[in-house]
């Protein structure tokens, strides 16, 4: 099981943190031969052949919970291993076939440990909550 930081897999949050820290604290030689530290302003910092820039990333609110409904327990148990409810609920409305393709991608490409029965219930829940309606 992967460690999580506020609903984000730890390795993703750590990468953002490291990039942010590098952009603010990479030492640079000054014109007087001393080392200067970036003051944290949003300006590029050069370190050899690399240039680091400050970035800001907004993640969905991690205190969001799934609305109740048939299958909410299965979605919570399987999907929140990697995703926050807010991240899932902020996805665009998709057709049943598109939700099935997304769940298949999670299972087969990203190796999410979801069995067949749970996958069907997850798709049904997502279609119910974020399904595309016919126009």
BADO-38291 format. One record per residue (C-alpha): residue number from 0; residue in three letters; y, x, z. Coordinates in steps of 0.25 Angstrom, whole numbers, plus 5000, padded with zeros to 4 digits. Example, Ala and Ser with C-alpha at 12.3 -4.5 7.8 and 13.67 -1.06 7.14 Angstrom:
SITE     i    aa      y      x      z
SITE     0   Ala   4982   5049   5031
SITE     1   Ser   4996   5055   5029
This chain:
SITE     i    aa      y      x      z
SITE     0   Unk   5000   5000   5000
SITE     1   Unk   5014   5005   4996
SITE     2   Unk   5025   5007   5006
SITE     3   Unk   5037   4997   5004
SITE     4   Unk   5051   4999   5007
SITE     5   Unk   5058   4985   5007
SITE     6   Unk   5049   4979   4997
SITE     7   Unk   5049   4991   4987
SITE     8   Unk   5037   5001   4986
SITE     9   Unk   5041   5013   4994
SITE    10   Unk   5040   5023   4982
SITE    11   Unk   5050   5015   4974
SITE    12   Unk   5060   5014   4986
SITE    13   Unk   5058   5029   4989
SITE    14   Unk   5061   5033   4974
SITE    15   Unk   5074   5025   4975
SITE    16   Unk   5077   5031   4988
SITE    17   Unk   5075   5045   4983
SITE    18   Unk   5083   5043   4971
SITE    19   Unk   5094   5037   4979
SITE    20   Unk   5094   5049   4989
SITE    21   Unk   5093   5059   4978
SITE    22   Unk   5105   5053   4971
SITE    23   Unk   5113   5054   4984
SITE    24   Unk   5109   5067   4990
SITE    25   Unk   5105   5077   4980
SITE    26   Unk   5112   5090   4983
SITE    27   Unk   5122   5096   4973
SITE    28   Unk   5128   5109   4972
SITE    29   Unk   5143   5108   4974
SITE    30   Unk   5154   5116   4967
SITE    31   Unk   5155   5125   4980
SITE    32   Unk   5140   5128   4980
SITE    33   Unk   5137   5119   4991
SITE    34   Unk   5128   5107   4990
SITE    35   Unk   5134   5093   4989
SITE    36   Unk   5127   5080   4992
SITE    37   Unk   5130   5068   4983
SITE    38   Unk   5139   5058   4992
SITE    39   Unk   5130   5046   4988
SITE    40   Unk   5140   5041   4978
SITE    41   Unk   5133   5035   4965
SITE    42   Unk   5135   5047   4957
SITE    43   Unk   5124   5056   4950
SITE    44   Unk   5118   5068   4957
SITE    45   Unk   5113   5079   4949
SITE    46   Unk   5101   5088   4954
SITE    47   Unk   5097   5098   4943
SITE    48   Unk   5092   5091   4931
SITE    49   Unk   5092   5077   4938
SITE    50   Unk   5103   5067   4941
SITE    51   Unk   5102   5057   4952
SITE    52   Unk   5110   5044   4953
SITE    53   Unk   5111   5034   4964
SITE    54   Unk   5104   5021   4961
SITE    55   Unk   5104   5008   4968
SITE    56   Unk   5092   4999   4968
SITE    57   Unk   5091   4985   4973
SITE    58   Unk   5078   4979   4976
SITE    59   Unk   5075   4964   4978
SITE    60   Unk   5076   4960   4993
SITE    61   Unk   5064   4964   5000
SITE    62   Unk   5065   4952   5010
SITE    63   Unk   5062   4942   5000
SITE    64   Unk   5049   4935   5001
SITE    65   Unk   5041   4927   4991
SITE    66   Unk   5043   4912   4991
SITE    67   Unk   5031   4904   4996
SITE    68   Unk   5021   4899   4986
SITE    69   Unk   5007   4900   4981
SITE    70   Unk   5003   4914   4981
SITE    71   Unk   5014   4920   4989
SITE    72   Unk   5004   4927   4998
SITE    73   Unk   4997   4934   4987
SITE    74   Unk   5010   4938   4980
SITE    75   Unk   5016   4944   4993
SITE    76   Unk   5003   4951   4996
SITE    77   Unk   5001   4957   4983
SITE    78   Unk   5015   4959   4977
SITE    79   Unk   5023   4964   4988
SITE    80   Unk   5014   4976   4989
SITE    81   Unk   5024   4982   4978
SITE    82   Unk   5035   4971   4976
SITE    83   Unk   5045   4964   4986
SITE    84   Unk   5045   4949   4984
SITE    85   Unk   5060   4950   4980
SITE    86   Unk   5056   4959   4968
SITE    87   Unk   5045   4949   4963
SITE    88   Unk   5054   4937   4965
SITE    89   Unk   5065   4944   4957
SITE    90   Unk   5057   4945   4945
SITE    91   Unk   5060   4936   4933
SITE    92   Unk   5053   4923   4931
SITE    93   Unk   5040   4926   4923
SITE    94   Unk   5029   4918   4916
SITE    95   Unk   5016   4917   4922
SITE    96   Unk   5010   4927   4911
SITE    97   Unk   5021   4937   4915
SITE    98   Unk   5019   4936   4930
SITE    99   Unk   5004   4938   4927
SITE   100   Unk   5007   4950   4919
SITE   101   Unk   5016   4955   4930
SITE   102   Unk   5005   4954   4940
SITE   103   Unk   4995   4960   4931
SITE   104   Unk   5004   4972   4929
SITE   105   Unk   5005   4974   4944
SITE   106   Unk   4990   4973   4945
SITE   107   Unk   4986   4981   4933
SITE   108   Unk   4997   4991   4931
SITE   109   Unk   5002   4993   4945
SITE   110   Unk   4989   4991   4952
SITE   111   Unk   4993   4980   4961
SITE   112   Unk   4981   4976   4969
SITE   113   Unk   4981   4961   4966
SITE   114   Unk   4968   4954   4963
SITE   115   Unk   4966   4943   4952
SITE   116   Unk   4967   4931   4962
SITE   117   Unk   4980   4937   4968
SITE   118   Unk   4986   4940   4954
SITE   119   Unk   4985   4926   4950
SITE   120   Unk   4991   4920   4963
SITE   121   Unk   5003   4931   4961
SITE   122   Unk   5005   4926   4947
SITE   123   Unk   5005   4912   4951
SITE   124   Unk   5015   4914   4962
SITE   125   Unk   5024   4922   4953
SITE   126   Unk   5024   4912   4942
SITE   127   Unk   5027   4901   4953
SITE   128   Unk   5039   4909   4959
SITE   129   Unk   5044   4917   4947
SITE   130   Unk   5038   4910   4935
SITE   131   Unk   5045   4908   4922
SITE   132   Unk   5048   4894   4919
SITE   133   Unk   5046   4888   4905
SITE   134   Unk   5059   4886   4898
